[in-house]
Amino acid sequence: MKRAALYTRVSTLDQHPETQLLDLRQMAAQRGYEIVAEFTDKISGTKAKRPGLDQMMTAARRGRFDVVLVWASDRIARSVKHFLDVLDELNRIGVEYVSFRENIDTAGPLGRAIVVIIGAIAELERSLIVERVRAGMRRARLEGQHIGRQPLVLDCTAIQQDRRQGQSIRKIAKGHGVSTATIQRVLRKHAPTTQEHAA
């Protein structure tokens, strides 16, 4: 018997997920699934933060269930890209996806074909993002812009002088706007050698 998780989402707090849950529980019973968890979000479809969905994905990664049932695909994802990402991850960790309204079942032949197409689209999207980032970095370099963090410019002489005057490392770090580890590194690097002491 397959272990199933139900995921429902309603847009506003005055709506109730019970209608969706009724359909999903009935579908699980018809298919002989054992419902082991139910996750619900009461939040707008465009909101990025979804505690119920996050909990469901965490449980899926831990192997808590074999199949996830949703009432409709627009309930689980806030955009097409998000939907592709969710389906791609579920497929990768071996969790089947079943949508009540669209009649999508990734365990069947058509569902598996959909997963292959979705996986290809998700891979293409990732490749395009990487290529766009690389193209942007190339253009920035050609225009003479610096890529990455700006190099740290420190007045090492002033740091040494502050230390000789008895200032604490914490105070010096605060005065120069850097971490105490950076100040310690500078002091170690510019510490006089034994030969210099002897001289």
C-alpha positions as a LaTeX table, in Angstrom:
\begin{tabular}{lrrr}
\hline
Residue & $x$ (\AA) & $y$ (\AA) & $z$ (\AA) \\
\hline
Met1 & 0.00 & 0.00 & 0.00 \\
Lys2 & 1.38 & 3.37 & $-1.03$ \\
Arg3 & 1.72 & 6.06 & 1.62 \\
Ala4 & 0.11 & 9.31 & 0.53 \\
Ala5 & 0.40 & 12.95 & 1.58 \\
Leu6 & $-2.36$ & 15.45 & 0.82 \\
Tyr7 & $-1.57$ & 19.07 & 0.07 \\
Thr8 & $-4.25$ & 21.77 & $-0.05$ \\
Arg9 & $-4.14$ & 25.54 & $-0.32$ \\
Val10 & $-6.87$ & 28.16 & 0.00 \\
Ser11 & $-6.32$ & 31.79 & $-0.92$ \\
Thr12 & $-7.92$ & 33.58 & 2.03 \\
Leu13 & $-8.40$ & 32.83 & 5.70 \\
Asp14 & $-12.19$ & 32.72 & 5.38 \\
Gln15 & $-12.01$ & 29.84 & 2.86 \\
His16 & $-11.77$ & 26.30 & 4.17 \\
Pro17 & $-9.66$ & 23.49 & 2.67 \\
Glu18 & $-12.24$ & 20.85 & 3.65 \\
Thr19 & $-13.76$ & 20.76 & 0.12 \\
Gln20 & $-10.37$ & 19.91 & $-1.40$ \\
Leu21 & $-9.57$ & 17.42 & 1.37 \\
Leu22 & $-12.89$ & 15.61 & 0.83 \\
Asp23 & $-12.07$ & 14.99 & $-2.86$ \\
Leu24 & $-8.47$ & 13.99 & $-2.11$ \\
Arg25 & $-9.41$ & 11.58 & 0.69 \\
Gln26 & $-11.97$ & 9.97 & $-1.58$ \\
Met27 & $-9.40$ & 9.62 & $-4.38$ \\
Ala28 & $-6.87$ & 8.10 & $-1.94$ \\
Ala29 & $-9.47$ & 5.57 & $-0.77$ \\
Gln30 & $-10.36$ & 4.62 & $-4.37$ \\
Arg31 & $-6.69$ & 4.02 & $-5.18$ \\
Gly32 & $-5.98$ & 2.13 & $-1.97$ \\
Tyr33 & $-3.52$ & 4.71 & $-0.62$ \\
Glu34 & $-2.82$ & 5.09 & 3.09 \\
Ile35 & $-2.93$ & 8.80 & 4.03 \\
Val36 & 0.01 & 9.44 & 6.36 \\
Ala37 & 0.08 & 13.26 & 6.34 \\
Glu38 & $-1.99$ & 16.30 & 5.38 \\
Phe39 & $-0.47$ & 19.72 & 4.70 \\
Thr40 & $-2.43$ & 22.95 & 4.28 \\
Asp41 & $-1.61$ & 26.57 & 3.46 \\
Lys42 & $-4.06$ & 29.43 & 3.88 \\
Ile43 & $-2.27$ & 31.97 & 1.76 \\
Ser44 & $-2.39$ & 33.75 & $-1.61$ \\
Gly45 & $-1.06$ & 31.80 & $-4.59$ \\
Thr46 & 1.58 & 34.45 & $-5.38$ \\
Lys47 & 3.17 & 34.43 & $-1.91$ \\
Ala48 & 6.64 & 32.93 & $-1.84$ \\
Lys49 & 6.48 & 31.72 & 1.79 \\
Arg50 & 4.35 & 28.62 & 2.21 \\
Pro51 & 4.93 & 26.81 & 5.51 \\
Gly52 & 2.68 & 23.86 & 4.58 \\
Leu53 & 4.41 & 23.28 & 1.24 \\
Asp54 & 7.85 & 23.62 & 2.85 \\
Gln55 & 6.91 & 21.03 & 5.49 \\
Met56 & 5.58 & 18.71 & 2.79 \\
Met57 & 8.77 & 18.94 & 0.72 \\
Thr58 & 10.90 & 18.31 & 3.84 \\
Ala59 & 8.82 & 15.22 & 4.66 \\
Ala60 & 9.12 & 14.05 & 1.02 \\
Arg61 & 12.92 & 14.34 & 1.15 \\
Arg62 & 12.89 & 12.23 & 4.33 \\
Gly63 & 10.90 & 9.47 & 2.58 \\
Arg64 & 7.77 & 9.88 & 4.72 \\
Phe65 & 5.43 & 9.11 & 1.79 \\
Asp66 & 5.41 & 7.72 & $-1.75$ \\
Val67 & 2.83 & 9.92 & $-3.47$ \\
Val68 & 1.50 & 13.45 & $-3.03$ \\
Leu69 & $-2.12$ & 14.26 & $-3.92$ \\
Val70 & $-3.18$ & 17.81 & $-4.76$ \\
Trp71 & $-6.61$ & 19.11 & $-5.74$ \\
Ala72 & $-5.19$ & 21.19 & $-8.64$ \\
Ser73 & $-1.71$ & 22.10 & $-9.84$ \\
Asp74 & $-2.28$ & 25.82 & $-9.25$ \\
Arg75 & $-2.78$ & 24.97 & $-5.56$ \\
Ile76 & 0.81 & 23.74 & $-5.17$ \\
Ala77 & 2.77 & 26.30 & $-7.20$ \\
Arg78 & 2.84 & 30.10 & $-7.42$ \\
Ser79 & 4.11 & 30.13 & $-11.02$ \\
Val80 & 4.86 & 27.79 & $-13.94$ \\
Lys81 & 8.55 & 27.86 & $-13.05$ \\
His82 & 7.80 & 27.01 & $-9.41$ \\
Phe83 & 5.54 & 24.16 & $-10.52$ \\
Leu84 & 8.31 & 22.77 & $-12.73$ \\
Asp85 & 10.80 & 23.00 & $-9.85$ \\
Val86 & 8.47 & 21.21 & $-7.40$ \\
Leu87 & 7.63 & 18.43 & $-9.88$ \\
Asp88 & 11.28 & 18.06 & $-10.89$ \\
Glu89 & 12.34 & 17.62 & $-7.24$ \\
Leu90 & 9.53 & 15.19 & $-6.43$ \\
Asn91 & 10.51 & 13.10 & $-9.44$ \\
Arg92 & 14.19 & 13.18 & $-8.43$ \\
Ile93 & 13.44 & 11.87 & $-4.92$ \\
Gly94 & 11.02 & 9.23 & $-6.22$ \\
Val95 & 7.70 & 10.71 & $-5.02$ \\
Glu96 & 4.74 & 10.43 & $-7.39$ \\
Tyr97 & 2.51 & 13.43 & $-8.08$ \\
Val98 & $-1.25$ & 13.16 & $-8.60$ \\
Ser99 & $-3.52$ & 16.10 & $-9.41$ \\
Phe100 & $-7.26$ & 15.57 & $-8.90$ \\
Arg101 & $-8.59$ & 18.26 & $-11.25$ \\
Glu102 & $-6.15$ & 17.87 & $-14.17$ \\
Asn103 & $-6.02$ & 14.08 & $-13.79$ \\
Ile104 & $-2.21$ & 14.09 & $-13.87$ \\
Asp105 & $-0.53$ & 11.00 & $-12.42$ \\
Thr106 & 3.24 & 10.74 & $-12.80$ \\
Ala107 & 3.08 & 6.97 & $-12.11$ \\
Gly108 & 1.26 & 6.31 & $-15.42$ \\
Pro109 & 2.76 & 6.37 & $-18.96$ \\
Leu110 & 1.35 & 9.84 & $-19.77$ \\
Gly111 & 2.44 & 11.13 & $-16.37$ \\
Arg112 & 5.97 & 9.80 & $-16.91$ \\
Ala113 & 6.07 & 11.53 & $-20.30$ \\
Ile114 & 5.00 & 14.77 & $-18.61$ \\
Val115 & 7.80 & 14.35 & $-16.04$ \\
Val116 & 10.37 & 13.86 & $-18.85$ \\
Ile117 & 9.11 & 17.02 & $-20.61$ \\
Ile118 & 9.06 & 18.98 & $-17.35$ \\
Gly119 & 12.56 & 17.77 & $-16.48$ \\
Ala120 & 13.82 & 18.88 & $-19.90$ \\
Ile121 & 12.16 & 22.31 & $-19.52$ \\
Ala122 & 13.59 & 22.72 & $-16.00$ \\
Glu123 & 17.07 & 21.78 & $-17.26$ \\
Leu124 & 16.73 & 24.24 & $-20.17$ \\
Glu125 & 15.64 & 26.98 & $-17.74$ \\
Arg126 & 18.68 & 26.33 & $-15.50$ \\
Ser127 & 21.01 & 26.40 & $-18.53$ \\
Leu128 & 19.50 & 29.68 & $-19.75$ \\
Ile129 & 19.94 & 31.27 & $-16.31$ \\
Val130 & 23.59 & 30.17 & $-16.15$ \\
Glu131 & 24.20 & 31.47 & $-19.68$ \\
Arg132 & 22.53 & 34.82 & $-18.88$ \\
Val133 & 24.71 & 35.22 & $-15.79$ \\
Arg134 & 27.89 & 34.39 & $-17.75$ \\
Ala135 & 26.91 & 36.79 & $-20.56$ \\
Gly136 & 26.28 & 39.54 & $-17.99$ \\
Met137 & 29.69 & 38.95 & $-16.38$ \\
Arg138 & 31.43 & 38.99 & $-19.79$ \\
Arg139 & 29.72 & 42.29 & $-20.68$ \\
Ala140 & 30.66 & 43.80 & $-17.31$ \\
Arg141 & 34.33 & 42.80 & $-17.78$ \\
Leu142 & 34.39 & 44.31 & $-21.29$ \\
Glu143 & 32.99 & 47.54 & $-19.83$ \\
Gly144 & 35.79 & 47.51 & $-17.23$ \\
Gln145 & 33.58 & 46.74 & $-14.25$ \\
His146 & 34.96 & 44.75 & $-11.34$ \\
Ile147 & 33.36 & 41.32 & $-10.83$ \\
Gly148 & 32.99 & 39.99 & $-7.30$ \\
Arg149 & 33.86 & 41.57 & $-3.99$ \\
Gln150 & 35.87 & 44.77 & $-4.00$ \\
Pro151 & 39.41 & 44.23 & $-2.69$ \\
Leu152 & 39.85 & 45.35 & 0.91 \\
Val153 & 42.03 & 48.47 & 1.21 \\
Leu154 & 43.62 & 48.78 & 4.65 \\
Asp155 & 45.97 & 51.34 & 6.12 \\
Cys156 & 48.40 & 48.86 & 7.67 \\
Thr157 & 50.67 & 51.61 & 9.06 \\
Ala158 & 47.75 & 53.24 & 10.88 \\
Ile159 & 46.65 & 49.88 & 12.27 \\
Gln160 & 50.15 & 49.18 & 13.62 \\
Gln161 & 50.33 & 52.67 & 15.08 \\
Asp162 & 46.94 & 52.26 & 16.80 \\
Arg163 & 48.14 & 48.99 & 18.30 \\
Arg164 & 51.43 & 50.54 & 19.52 \\
Gln165 & 49.37 & 53.23 & 21.23 \\
Gly166 & 47.68 & 50.50 & 23.26 \\
Gln167 & 44.32 & 50.30 & 21.51 \\
Ser168 & 42.49 & 46.97 & 21.74 \\
Ile169 & 42.06 & 44.85 & 18.62 \\
Arg170 & 38.28 & 45.25 & 18.89 \\
Lys171 & 38.57 & 49.06 & 18.98 \\
Ile172 & 40.98 & 49.10 & 16.03 \\
Ala173 & 38.66 & 46.83 & 14.03 \\
Lys174 & 35.70 & 49.11 & 14.75 \\
Gly175 & 37.69 & 52.20 & 13.78 \\
His176 & 38.74 & 50.70 & 10.44 \\
Gly177 & 35.37 & 49.07 & 9.75 \\
Val178 & 36.70 & 45.51 & 9.51 \\
Ser179 & 36.60 & 42.31 & 11.58 \\
Thr180 & 38.95 & 41.59 & 14.50 \\
Ala181 & 40.27 & 38.59 & 12.50 \\
Thr182 & 41.37 & 40.98 & 9.71 \\
Ile183 & 43.20 & 43.22 & 12.20 \\
Gln184 & 44.95 & 40.21 & 13.77 \\
Arg185 & 46.00 & 39.04 & 10.30 \\
Val186 & 47.47 & 42.48 & 9.47 \\
Leu187 & 49.35 & 42.66 & 12.79 \\
Arg188 & 50.76 & 39.15 & 12.31 \\
Lys189 & 51.82 & 39.91 & 8.75 \\
His190 & 53.60 & 43.13 & 9.72 \\
Ala191 & 54.97 & 41.96 & 13.07 \\
Pro192 & 58.72 & 42.66 & 13.40 \\
Thr193 & 60.92 & 39.59 & 12.94 \\
Thr194 & 63.41 & 38.31 & 15.55 \\
Gln195 & 66.28 & 39.73 & 13.44 \\
Glu196 & 64.62 & 43.18 & 13.39 \\
His197 & 64.25 & 43.01 & 17.20 \\
Ala198 & 67.93 & 42.10 & 17.51 \\
Ala199 & 68.93 & 45.04 & 15.34 \\
\hline
\end{tabular}
